[in-house]
């Protein structure tokens, strides 16, 4: 499911992807 979410974000906006990565990073998740 994570890959699907990342794929959608990559197809949309890199800015959105960066935002999500930032949120995951703050919560301690590794992508």
mmCIF file as Biopython writes it, N, C-alpha, C and O atoms, coordinates in Angstrom:
data_model
#
loop_
_atom_site.group_PDB
_atom_site.id
_atom_site.type_symbol
_atom_site.label_atom_id
_atom_site.label_alt_id
_atom_site.label_comp_id
_atom_site.label_asym_id
_atom_site.label_entity_id
_atom_site.label_seq_id
_atom_site.pdbx_PDB_ins_code
_atom_site.Cartn_x
_atom_site.Cartn_y
_atom_site.Cartn_z
_atom_site.occupancy
_atom_site.B_iso_or_equiv
_atom_site.auth_seq_id
_atom_site.auth_asym_id
_atom_site.pdbx_PDB_model_num
ATOM 1   N N  . UNK A ? 1  ? 0.837  -1.200 0.000   1.0 0.0 1  A 1 
ATOM 2   C CA . UNK A ? 1  ? 0.000  0.000  0.000   1.0 0.0 1  A 1 
ATOM 3   C C  . UNK A ? 1  ? 0.872  1.251  0.000   1.0 0.0 1  A 1 
ATOM 4   O O  . UNK A ? 1  ? 0.536  2.251  -0.634  1.0 0.0 1  A 1 
ATOM 5   N N  . UNK A ? 2  ? 1.996  1.188  0.716   1.0 0.0 2  A 1 
ATOM 6   C CA . UNK A ? 2  ? 2.894  2.338  0.783   1.0 0.0 2  A 1 
ATOM 7   C C  . UNK A ? 2  ? 3.413  2.693  -0.598  1.0 0.0 2  A 1 
ATOM 8   O O  . UNK A ? 2  ? 3.482  3.867  -0.959  1.0 0.0 2  A 1 
ATOM 9   N N  . UNK A ? 3  ? 3.779  1.675  -1.373  1.0 0.0 3  A 1 
ATOM 10  C CA . UNK A ? 3  ? 4.304  1.936  -2.717  1.0 0.0 3  A 1 
ATOM 11  C C  . UNK A ? 3  ? 3.246  2.580  -3.590  1.0 0.0 3  A 1 
ATOM 12  O O  . UNK A ? 3  ? 3.546  3.451  -4.406  1.0 0.0 3  A 1 
ATOM 13  N N  . UNK A ? 4  ? 2.005  2.148  -3.414  1.0 0.0 4  A 1 
ATOM 14  C CA . UNK A ? 4  ? 0.917  2.708  -4.223  1.0 0.0 4  A 1 
ATOM 15  C C  . UNK A ? 4  ? 0.729  4.185  -3.915  1.0 0.0 4  A 1 
ATOM 16  O O  . UNK A ? 4  ? 0.535  5.001  -4.816  1.0 0.0 4  A 1 
ATOM 17  N N  . UNK A ? 5  ? 0.788  4.516  -2.630  1.0 0.0 5  A 1 
ATOM 18  C CA . UNK A ? 5  ? 0.640  5.916  -2.215  1.0 0.0 5  A 1 
ATOM 19  C C  . UNK A ? 5  ? 1.769  6.759  -2.785  1.0 0.0 5  A 1 
ATOM 20  O O  . UNK A ? 5  ? 1.531  7.842  -3.321  1.0 0.0 5  A 1 
ATOM 21  N N  . UNK A ? 6  ? 2.995  6.268  -2.671  1.0 0.0 6  A 1 
ATOM 22  C CA . UNK A ? 6  ? 4.145  7.009  -3.184  1.0 0.0 6  A 1 
ATOM 23  C C  . UNK A ? 6  ? 4.049  7.183  -4.689  1.0 0.0 6  A 1 
ATOM 24  O O  . UNK A ? 6  ? 4.396  8.240  -5.215  1.0 0.0 6  A 1 
ATOM 25  N N  . UNK A ? 7  ? 3.581  6.159  -5.384  1.0 0.0 7  A 1 
ATOM 26  C CA . UNK A ? 7  ? 3.456  6.238  -6.842  1.0 0.0 7  A 1 
ATOM 27  C C  . UNK A ? 7  ? 2.468  7.327  -7.234  1.0 0.0 7  A 1 
ATOM 28  O O  . UNK A ? 7  ? 2.713  8.096  -8.164  1.0 0.0 7  A 1 
ATOM 29  N N  . UNK A ? 8  ? 1.356  7.387  -6.523  1.0 0.0 8  A 1 
ATOM 30  C CA . UNK A ? 8  ? 0.340  8.409  -6.817  1.0 0.0 8  A 1 
ATOM 31  C C  . UNK A ? 8  ? 0.908  9.795  -6.586  1.0 0.0 8  A 1 
ATOM 32  O O  . UNK A ? 8  ? 0.692  10.703 -7.389  1.0 0.0 8  A 1 
ATOM 33  N N  . UNK A ? 9  ? 1.636  9.958  -5.488  1.0 0.0 9  A 1 
ATOM 34  C CA . UNK A ? 9  ? 2.218  11.259 -5.178  1.0 0.0 9  A 1 
ATOM 35  C C  . UNK A ? 9  ? 3.262  11.653 -6.215  1.0 0.0 9  A 1 
ATOM 36  O O  . UNK A ? 9  ? 3.349  12.816 -6.608  1.0 0.0 9  A 1 
ATOM 37  N N  . UNK A ? 10 ? 4.044  10.688 -6.652  1.0 0.0 10 A 1 
ATOM 38  C CA . UNK A ? 10 ? 5.071  10.981 -7.659  1.0 0.0 10 A 1 
ATOM 39  C C  . UNK A ? 10 ? 4.421  11.432 -8.959  1.0 0.0 10 A 1 
ATOM 40  O O  . UNK A ? 10 ? 4.962  12.283 -9.666  1.0 0.0 10 A 1 
ATOM 41  N N  . UNK A ? 11 ? 3.268  10.865 -9.274  1.0 0.0 11 A 1 
ATOM 42  C CA . UNK A ? 11 ? 2.577  11.234 -10.509 1.0 0.0 11 A 1 
ATOM 43  C C  . UNK A ? 11 ? 1.913  12.592 -10.377 1.0 0.0 11 A 1 
ATOM 44  O O  . UNK A ? 11 ? 1.674  13.268 -11.378 1.0 0.0 11 A 1 
ATOM 45  N N  . UNK A ? 12 ? 1.611  13.000 -9.144  1.0 0.0 12 A 1 
ATOM 46  C CA . UNK A ? 12 ? 0.941  14.286 -8.927  1.0 0.0 12 A 1 
ATOM 47  C C  . UNK A ? 12 ? 1.954  15.412 -8.766  1.0 0.0 12 A 1 
ATOM 48  O O  . UNK A ? 12 ? 2.288  16.092 -9.737  1.0 0.0 12 A 1 
ATOM 49  N N  . UNK A ? 13 ? 2.441  15.611 -7.553  1.0 0.0 13 A 1 
ATOM 50  C CA . UNK A ? 13 ? 3.377  16.709 -7.315  1.0 0.0 13 A 1 
ATOM 51  C C  . UNK A ? 13 ? 4.507  16.269 -6.411  1.0 0.0 13 A 1 
ATOM 52  O O  . UNK A ? 13 ? 4.294  15.581 -5.413  1.0 0.0 13 A 1 
ATOM 53  N N  . UNK A ? 14 ? 5.713  16.673 -6.775  1.0 0.0 14 A 1 
ATOM 54  C CA . UNK A ? 14 ? 6.880  16.344 -5.953  1.0 0.0 14 A 1 
ATOM 55  C C  . UNK A ? 14 ? 6.770  17.074 -4.625  1.0 0.0 14 A 1 
ATOM 56  O O  . UNK A ? 14 ? 7.283  16.599 -3.611  1.0 0.0 14 A 1 
ATOM 57  N N  . UNK A ? 15 ? 6.105  18.226 -4.619  1.0 0.0 15 A 1 
ATOM 58  C CA . UNK A ? 15 ? 5.931  18.992 -3.387  1.0 0.0 15 A 1 
ATOM 59  C C  . UNK A ? 15 ? 5.094  18.201 -2.395  1.0 0.0 15 A 1 
ATOM 60  O O  . UNK A ? 15 ? 5.393  18.178 -1.201  1.0 0.0 15 A 1 
ATOM 61  N N  . UNK A ? 16 ? 4.043  17.553 -2.890  1.0 0.0 16 A 1 
ATOM 62  C CA . UNK A ? 16 ? 3.177  16.760 -2.028  1.0 0.0 16 A 1 
ATOM 63  C C  . UNK A ? 16 ? 3.971  15.588 -1.466  1.0 0.0 16 A 1 
ATOM 64  O O  . UNK A ? 16 ? 3.824  15.230 -0.297  1.0 0.0 16 A 1 
ATOM 65  N N  . UNK A ? 17 ? 4.811  14.995 -2.305  1.0 0.0 17 A 1 
ATOM 66  C CA . UNK A ? 17 ? 5.624  13.862 -1.877  1.0 0.0 17 A 1 
ATOM 67  C C  . UNK A ? 17 ? 6.563  14.290 -0.758  1.0 0.0 17 A 1 
ATOM 68  O O  . UNK A ? 17 ? 6.709  13.596 0.248   1.0 0.0 17 A 1 
ATOM 69  N N  . UNK A ? 18 ? 7.194  15.439 -0.949  1.0 0.0 18 A 1 
ATOM 70  C CA . UNK A ? 18 ? 8.132  15.940 0.060   1.0 0.0 18 A 1 
ATOM 71  C C  . UNK A ? 18 ? 7.406  16.181 1.376   1.0 0.0 18 A 1 
ATOM 72  O O  . UNK A ? 18 ? 7.944  15.911 2.450   1.0 0.0 18 A 1 
ATOM 73  N N  . UNK A ? 19 ? 6.188  16.688 1.285   1.0 0.0 19 A 1 
ATOM 74  C CA . UNK A ? 19 ? 5.402  16.967 2.491   1.0 0.0 19 A 1 
ATOM 75  C C  . UNK A ? 19 ? 5.114  15.679 3.247   1.0 0.0 19 A 1 
ATOM 76  O O  . UNK A ? 19 ? 5.261  15.621 4.468   1.0 0.0 19 A 1 
ATOM 77  N N  . UNK A ? 20 ? 4.701  14.642 2.514   1.0 0.0 20 A 1 
ATOM 78  C CA . UNK A ? 20 ? 4.387  13.356 3.142   1.0 0.0 20 A 1 
ATOM 79  C C  . UNK A ? 20 ? 5.641  12.731 3.751   1.0 0.0 20 A 1 
ATOM 80  O O  . UNK A ? 20 ? 5.602  12.198 4.860   1.0 0.0 20 A 1 
ATOM 81  N N  . UNK A ? 21 ? 6.753  12.803 3.016   1.0 0.0 21 A 1 
ATOM 82  C CA . UNK A ? 21 ? 8.006  12.245 3.534   1.0 0.0 21 A 1 
ATOM 83  C C  . UNK A ? 21 ? 8.387  12.958 4.818   1.0 0.0 21 A 1 
ATOM 84  O O  . UNK A ? 21 ? 8.865  12.330 5.763   1.0 0.0 21 A 1 
ATOM 85  N N  . UNK A ? 22 ? 8.174  14.274 4.856   1.0 0.0 22 A 1 
ATOM 86  C CA . UNK A ? 22 ? 8.485  15.049 6.056   1.0 0.0 22 A 1 
ATOM 87  C C  . UNK A ? 22 ? 7.646  14.570 7.227   1.0 0.0 22 A 1 
ATOM 88  O O  . UNK A ? 22 ? 8.151  14.438 8.342   1.0 0.0 22 A 1 
ATOM 89  N N  . UNK A ? 23 ? 6.363  14.308 6.981   1.0 0.0 23 A 1 
ATOM 90  C CA . UNK A ? 23 ? 5.483  13.843 8.046   1.0 0.0 23 A 1 
ATOM 91  C C  . UNK A ? 23 ? 5.921  12.470 8.545   1.0 0.0 23 A 1 
ATOM 92  O O  . UNK A ? 23 ? 5.953  12.222 9.750   1.0 0.0 23 A 1 
ATOM 93  N N  . UNK A ? 24 ? 6.259  11.579 7.613   1.0 0.0 24 A 1 
ATOM 94  C CA . UNK A ? 24 ? 6.700  10.240 7.997   1.0 0.0 24 A 1 
ATOM 95  C C  . UNK A ? 24 ? 8.011  10.312 8.764   1.0 0.0 24 A 1 
ATOM 96  O O  . UNK A ? 24 ? 8.208  9.582  9.735   1.0 0.0 24 A 1 
ATOM 97  N N  . UNK A ? 25 ? 8.905  11.191 8.328   1.0 0.0 25 A 1 
ATOM 98  C CA . UNK A ? 25 ? 10.210 11.323 8.978   1.0 0.0 25 A 1 
ATOM 99  C C  . UNK A ? 25 ? 10.035 11.789 10.415  1.0 0.0 25 A 1 
ATOM 100 O O  . UNK A ? 25 ? 10.734 11.319 11.312  1.0 0.0 25 A 1 
ATOM 101 N N  . UNK A ? 26 ? 9.105  12.711 10.636  1.0 0.0 26 A 1 
ATOM 102 C CA . UNK A ? 26 ? 8.869  13.222 11.984  1.0 0.0 26 A 1 
ATOM 103 C C  . UNK A ? 26 ? 8.322  12.126 12.886  1.0 0.0 26 A 1 
ATOM 104 O O  . UNK A ? 26 ? 8.567  12.128 14.092  1.0 0.0 26 A 1 
ATOM 105 N N  . UNK A ? 27 ? 7.590  11.200 12.310  1.0 0.0 27 A 1 
ATOM 106 C CA . UNK A ? 27 ? 7.000  10.126 13.111  1.0 0.0 27 A 1 
ATOM 107 C C  . UNK A ? 27 ? 7.931  8.933  13.249  1.0 0.0 27 A 1 
ATOM 108 O O  . UNK A ? 27 ? 7.609  7.965  13.938  1.0 0.0 27 A 1 
ATOM 109 N N  . UNK A ? 28 ? 9.081  9.001  12.598  1.0 0.0 28 A 1 
ATOM 110 C CA . UNK A ? 28 ? 10.070 7.935  12.743  1.0 0.0 28 A 1 
ATOM 111 C C  . UNK A ? 28 ? 9.934  6.818  11.734  1.0 0.0 28 A 1 
ATOM 112 O O  . UNK A ? 28 ? 10.485 5.734  11.925  1.0 0.0 28 A 1 
ATOM 113 N N  . UNK A ? 29 ? 9.192  7.074  10.641  1.0 0.0 29 A 1 
ATOM 114 C CA . UNK A ? 29 ? 9.061  6.032  9.618   1.0 0.0 29 A 1 
ATOM 115 C C  . UNK A ? 29 ? 10.171 6.175  8.591   1.0 0.0 29 A 1 
ATOM 116 O O  . UNK A ? 29 ? 10.610 7.285  8.291   1.0 0.0 29 A 1 
ATOM 117 N N  . UNK A ? 30 ? 10.622 5.052  8.055   1.0 0.0 30 A 1 
ATOM 118 C CA . UNK A ? 30 ? 11.674 5.085  7.037   1.0 0.0 30 A 1 
ATOM 119 C C  . UNK A ? 30 ? 11.120 4.672  5.689   1.0 0.0 30 A 1 
ATOM 120 O O  . UNK A ? 30 ? 10.439 3.653  5.573   1.0 0.0 30 A 1 
ATOM 121 N N  . UNK A ? 31 ? 11.415 5.470  4.665   1.0 0.0 31 A 1 
ATOM 122 C CA . UNK A ? 31 ? 10.917 5.142  3.323   1.0 0.0 31 A 1 
ATOM 123 C C  . UNK A ? 31 ? 12.087 4.717  2.461   1.0 0.0 31 A 1 
ATOM 124 O O  . UNK A ? 31 ? 11.903 4.394  1.287   1.0 0.0 31 A 1 
#
